[in-house]
Amino acid sequence: QTLQNAIQLLLNERPDNPYDFLVDFVAQFASPEKQQQVLGKGGRPGAAGKKSDDPEEVAAVKLQSVMRGKIAREEAARRRRYKQGESTVQQVEGLADDEDEDDGLSPFECPDELDDLGNFHSLCAQVLKENPDMYSELKNKKTENGVLITRCVKPGVDSRCLAALKISGLVAGDAECYSQFQPLFDAVIRRRHDLTDHAALDYTHDMDASQVGKVRRGGRMVPAEPLDPEGQYVRYVEIRARRNLADFPFPPAVLWEQRREVERKLVVSLLKLGGTYYPMMGSTSYEPMPGGMSTADMAALDAEELLPKDPDARLLVSAGFAREWPDARGVFKGDDGVVSAWVNYDDHLNLCVCHGGGDFGATLEQMVATLNAVEESIQTAGSSYARCARLGYLTTDPVAVGSAMRCLASVHLPELSRDVKFLKALCAERSITMVKSPDEEFTWRLSKIEHPQASGVEVVNRLAGVIREIVGLEETRHREKLLQQKMAQSEAQS
């Protein structure tokens, strides 16, 4: 089993010196005392207790221990480089972001011209192909943090994307990118949301949860009837919000020490809400949990769909999300089981509030309260959310600006699910994304991509309105089915 683990790690890590790597691996388990310390039951290496008899658990803990030993050595080397003023970037194949790394477009310099983009179909590539002078106008600009246009366009010109997916292929390295490179960012936002070239991008801020669920009657807004009063259809409502700290570069451009400071500020703020912060396994930035979460933590968070995926896809690597992964990234889980968050993933903060049942207003109310509590806390530490009057809250992916919120509802539709073609057509007509839920048969996760001008209230109300319509159709189908059954019974009796 030890040999199998060693070979698996060797293939996964591909170290520069395989011999030293294997020696270190064997040294981890050279003595019975060390084995007992590492394999002691208790969820983390070093915990005292009885040795596990489960081969899979033993293998998992061994793998975790070896990874932490490797990460600790890398961490010490990073600290030395940082103190000496050198790059702290992790030199791992596919994750490096160094000036000497020849991996697609360099984010550190701007060539006179970009390579041929004929076979690239991200929104960013499309805009640059249709406006050949745009890159020339932007290549000599940079933000105060030193972000160049090449860092922003790198995902879109390094990765071939299907045009039908409408992937932006553009990232913001900091808040200033939206003003320095405005022609490109505005063009991508408009194209993603099917707006005309000169359509205004003026965001209206409205997060008043008391306005959720209201309809216009007799010239005024009044509360609508409860959407699902008996809880037969809507399993839960979830709202996700993205936020970045204005005084730091965004994840594609943030430096190692800056990322750790972002984590520190956000974790201090989140813990005030009541809950636990789980740094990603291998991260050494969080002192209360050195080396990151345990394998048991990972399994539990993954089972609750709270664990982010490693950013190992080509598009995510090109965007810079994998730099120094997994250092200073983690998951917050609230004690109430309602609030959760990712820290330093594709944005500084990805906050989620999930309420059982169909109360959209209560979900937005708690989201607003949580966002405000976090911002009040980080303001005491000299930070605030990145936001501008014209576009609203600023995100790494420009197509998410505005309220930077997305609403989702899990809905049980046993009758409509028997006619999936009709249900899909209905959702497509209303710009609803539907994904089958793995938790329950005939249940769908429905969400809606919103216009960047939409306020938080509009984001929630528009999805709630569509869900109300779909639930109404489901009830009609159910009544028709009962009527048909009753008629069939009457005919059988006669």
Solvent accessible surface area in square Angstrom, and as a share of the most:
residue,aa,sasa,rsa
1,Q,107,0.47
2,T,51,0.30
3,L,128,0.64
4,Q,119,0.53
5,N,7,0.04
6,A,6,0.04
7,I,85,0.43
8,Q,87,0.39
9,L,3,0.01
10,L,43,0.22
11,L,112,0.56
12,N,99,0.51
13,E,45,0.20
14,R,167,0.61
15,P,31,0.20
16,D,153,0.79
17,N,75,0.38
18,P,67,0.42
19,Y,160,0.61
20,D,73,0.38
21,F,16,0.07
22,L,64,0.32
23,V,72,0.41
24,D,51,0.26
25,F,2,0.01
26,V,92,0.53
27,A,61,0.48
28,Q,33,0.15
29,F,16,0.07
30,A,77,0.60
31,S,42,0.27
32,P,104,0.65
33,E,125,0.56
34,K,71,0.30
35,Q,59,0.26
36,Q,83,0.37
37,Q,97,0.43
38,V,5,0.03
39,L,7,0.03
40,G,6,0.06
41,K,101,0.43
42,G,57,0.55
43,G,42,0.41
44,R,75,0.27
45,P,38,0.24
46,G,41,0.39
47,A,29,0.22
48,A,101,0.78
49,G,43,0.41
50,K,154,0.65
51,K,91,0.38
52,S,11,0.07
53,D,124,0.64
54,D,69,0.36
55,P,92,0.58
56,E,140,0.63
57,E,60,0.27
58,V,21,0.12
59,A,18,0.14
60,A,35,0.27
61,V,26,0.15
62,K,18,0.08
63,L,55,0.28
64,Q,2,0.01
65,S,10,0.06
66,V,8,0.05
67,M,48,0.22
68,R,33,0.12
69,G,16,0.15
70,K,28,0.12
71,I,9,0.05
72,A,53,0.41
73,R,108,0.39
74,E,38,0.17
75,E,13,0.06
76,A,44,0.34
77,A,25,0.20
78,R,8,0.03
79,R,109,0.40
80,R,138,0.50
81,R,67,0.24
82,Y,97,0.37
83,K,168,0.71
84,Q,122,0.54
85,G,69,0.66
86,E,94,0.42
87,S,54,0.35
88,T,12,0.07
89,V,18,0.11
90,Q,17,0.08
91,Q,115,0.51
92,V,44,0.25
93,E,148,0.67
94,G,31,0.30
95,L,34,0.17
96,A,16,0.12
97,D,18,0.09
98,D,36,0.19
99,E,128,0.57
100,D,134,0.70
101,E,70,0.31
102,D,142,0.73
103,D,44,0.23
104,G,46,0.44
105,L,31,0.15
106,S,31,0.20
107,P,13,0.08
108,F,77,0.32
109,E,111,0.50
110,C,36,0.22
111,P,50,0.31
112,D,111,0.58
113,E,139,0.62
114,L,34,0.17
115,D,125,0.65
116,D,124,0.64
117,L,17,0.08
118,G,40,0.38
119,N,96,0.49
120,F,23,0.09
121,H,70,0.31
122,S,1,0.00
123,L,4,0.02
124,C,0,0.00
125,A,0,0.00
126,Q,36,0.16
127,V,1,0.01
128,L,12,0.06
129,K,78,0.33
130,E,107,0.48
131,N,60,0.31
132,P,104,0.65
133,D,99,0.51
134,M,23,0.10
135,Y,12,0.04
136,S,56,0.36
137,E,111,0.50
138,L,2,0.01
139,K,43,0.18
140,N,130,0.67
141,K,85,0.36
142,K,124,0.52
143,T,4,0.03
144,E,165,0.74
145,N,82,0.42
146,G,40,0.38
147,V,4,0.02
148,L,27,0.13
149,I,1,0.00
150,T,0,0.00
151,R,27,0.10
152,C,0,0.00
153,V,0,0.00
154,K,22,0.10
155,P,3,0.02
156,G,0,0.00
157,V,17,0.10
158,D,22,0.11
159,S,10,0.06
160,R,163,0.60
161,C,12,0.07
162,L,127,0.63
163,A,51,0.40
164,A,97,0.75
165,L,106,0.53
166,K,68,0.29
167,I,53,0.27
168,S,7,0.04
169,G,4,0.04
170,L,2,0.01
171,V,9,0.05
172,A,0,0.00
173,G,0,0.00
174,D,3,0.02
175,A,28,0.22
176,E,54,0.24
177,C,0,0.00
178,Y,8,0.03
179,S,75,0.48
180,Q,50,0.22
181,F,0,0.00
182,Q,70,0.31
183,P,63,0.40
184,L,0,0.00
185,F,0,0.00
186,D,8,0.04
187,A,26,0.20
188,V,0,0.00
189,I,0,0.00
190,R,39,0.14
191,R,72,0.26
192,R,46,0.17
193,H,25,0.11
194,D,111,0.58
195,L,40,0.20
196,T,101,0.58
197,D,113,0.58
198,H,172,0.77
199,A,24,0.19
200,A,58,0.45
201,L,6,0.03
202,D,81,0.42
203,Y,20,0.08
204,T,90,0.52
205,H,81,0.36
206,D,49,0.26
207,M,25,0.11
208,D,67,0.35
209,A,19,0.15
210,S,72,0.47
211,Q,62,0.28
212,V,20,0.11
213,G,27,0.26
214,K,55,0.23
215,V,50,0.29
216,R,163,0.59
217,R,128,0.47
218,G,89,0.85
219,G,62,0.60
220,R,161,0.59
221,M,82,0.36
222,V,23,0.13
223,P,98,0.62
224,A,21,0.16
225,E,118,0.53
226,P,88,0.56
227,L,23,0.12
228,D,18,0.09
229,P,104,0.65
230,E,139,0.62
231,G,43,0.41
232,Q,94,0.42
233,Y,14,0.05
234,V,3,0.02
235,R,80,0.29
236,Y,45,0.17
237,V,0,0.00
238,E,23,0.10
239,I,0,0.00
240,R,88,0.32
241,A,1,0.01
242,R,71,0.26
243,R,4,0.01
244,N,1,0.00
245,L,0,0.00
246,A,47,0.36
247,D,79,0.41
248,F,21,0.09
249,P,6,0.04
250,F,0,0.00
251,P,8,0.05
252,P,0,0.00
253,A,13,0.10
254,V,2,0.01
255,L,110,0.55
256,W,6,0.02
257,E,70,0.32
258,Q,52,0.23
259,R,4,0.01
260,R,28,0.10
261,E,55,0.25
262,V,0,0.00
263,E,5,0.02
264,R,122,0.45
265,K,19,0.08
266,L,0,0.00
267,V,5,0.03
268,V,71,0.41
269,S,2,0.01
270,L,1,0.00
271,L,68,0.34
272,K,135,0.57
273,L,64,0.32
274,G,28,0.27
275,G,20,0.19
276,T,54,0.31
277,Y,2,0.01
278,Y,41,0.16
279,P,0,0.00
280,M,11,0.05
281,M,40,0.18
282,G,4,0.04
283,S,0,0.00
284,T,34,0.20
285,S,26,0.17
286,Y,35,0.13
287,E,157,0.70
288,P,101,0.63
289,M,26,0.11
290,P,97,0.61
291,G,6,0.06
292,G,0,0.00
293,M,0,0.00
294,S,3,0.02
295,T,42,0.25
296,A,62,0.48
297,D,28,0.15
298,M,60,0.27
299,A,65,0.50
300,A,54,0.41
301,L,4,0.02
302,D,84,0.44
303,A,86,0.67
304,E,83,0.37
305,E,83,0.37
306,L,26,0.13
307,L,33,0.17
308,P,8,0.05
309,K,166,0.71
310,D,77,0.40
311,P,3,0.02
312,D,110,0.57
313,A,52,0.40
314,R,113,0.41
315,L,45,0.22
316,L,55,0.28
317,V,26,0.15
318,S,6,0.04
319,A,6,0.05
320,G,6,0.06
321,F,19,0.08
322,A,1,0.01
323,R,13,0.05
324,E,3,0.01
325,W,26,0.09
326,P,16,0.10
327,D,1,0.01
328,A,0,0.00
329,R,9,0.03
330,G,2,0.02
331,V,0,0.00
332,F,0,0.00
333,K,56,0.24
334,G,5,0.05
335,D,115,0.60
336,D,84,0.44
337,G,54,0.52
338,V,35,0.20
339,V,9,0.05
340,S,11,0.07
341,A,2,0.01
342,W,52,0.18
343,V,1,0.01
344,N,4,0.02
345,Y,31,0.12
346,D,27,0.14
347,D,0,0.00
348,H,0,0.00
349,L,0,0.00
350,N,18,0.09
351,L,0,0.00
352,C,7,0.04
353,V,0,0.00
354,C,39,0.23
355,H,43,0.19
356,G,66,0.63
357,G,25,0.24
358,G,21,0.20
359,D,81,0.42
360,F,8,0.03
361,G,17,0.16
362,A,30,0.24
363,T,0,0.00
364,L,0,0.00
365,E,109,0.49
366,Q,49,0.22
367,M,0,0.00
368,V,29,0.17
369,A,59,0.46
370,T,7,0.04
371,L,6,0.03
372,N,73,0.37
373,A,41,0.32
374,V,0,0.00
375,E,37,0.17
376,E,109,0.49
377,S,13,0.08
378,I,1,0.01
379,Q,96,0.43
380,T,117,0.68
381,A,48,0.37
382,G,62,0.60
383,S,5,0.03
384,S,40,0.26
385,Y,13,0.05
386,A,2,0.01
387,R,118,0.43
388,C,43,0.26
389,A,101,0.78
390,R,73,0.27
391,L,4,0.02
392,G,1,0.01
393,Y,19,0.07
394,L,8,0.04
395,T,0,0.00
396,T,1,0.01
397,D,44,0.23
398,P,0,0.00
399,V,30,0.17
400,A,26,0.20
401,V,6,0.04
402,G,0,0.00
403,S,5,0.03
404,A,6,0.05
405,M,18,0.08
406,R,100,0.36
407,C,1,0.01
408,L,38,0.19
409,A,0,0.00
410,S,2,0.02
411,V,0,0.00
412,H,32,0.14
413,L,0,0.00
414,P,30,0.19
415,E,17,0.08
416,L,0,0.00
417,S,10,0.07
418,R,150,0.55
419,D,56,0.29
420,V,54,0.31
421,K,172,0.73
422,F,75,0.31
423,L,0,0.00
424,K,109,0.46
425,A,61,0.47
426,L,14,0.07
427,C,1,0.00
428,A,75,0.58
429,E,134,0.60
430,R,62,0.23
431,S,70,0.45
432,I,11,0.06
433,T,57,0.33
434,M,34,0.15
435,V,86,0.49
436,K,111,0.47
437,S,7,0.05
438,P,105,0.66
439,D,104,0.54
440,E,62,0.28
441,E,115,0.52
442,F,54,0.23
443,T,3,0.01
444,W,17,0.06
445,R,43,0.16
446,L,0,0.00
447,S,8,0.05
448,K,34,0.14
449,I,72,0.36
450,E,24,0.11
451,H,53,0.23
452,P,7,0.04
453,Q,60,0.27
454,A,3,0.02
455,S,3,0.02
456,G,0,0.00
457,V,8,0.05
458,E,67,0.30
459,V,4,0.02
460,V,0,0.00
461,N,39,0.20
462,R,101,0.37
463,L,1,0.00
464,A,8,0.06
465,G,40,0.39
466,V,18,0.10
467,I,0,0.00
468,R,77,0.28
469,E,68,0.31
470,I,0,0.00
471,V,4,0.02
472,G,29,0.28
473,L,58,0.29
474,E,1,0.01
475,E,61,0.27
476,T,52,0.30
477,R,74,0.27
478,H,70,0.31
479,R,145,0.53
480,E,83,0.37
481,K,69,0.29
482,L,89,0.44
483,L,105,0.52
484,Q,119,0.53
485,Q,82,0.36
486,K,138,0.58
487,M,105,0.47
488,A,58,0.45
489,Q,112,0.50
490,S,60,0.39
491,E,123,0.55
492,A,88,0.69
493,Q,160,0.71
494,S,126,0.81
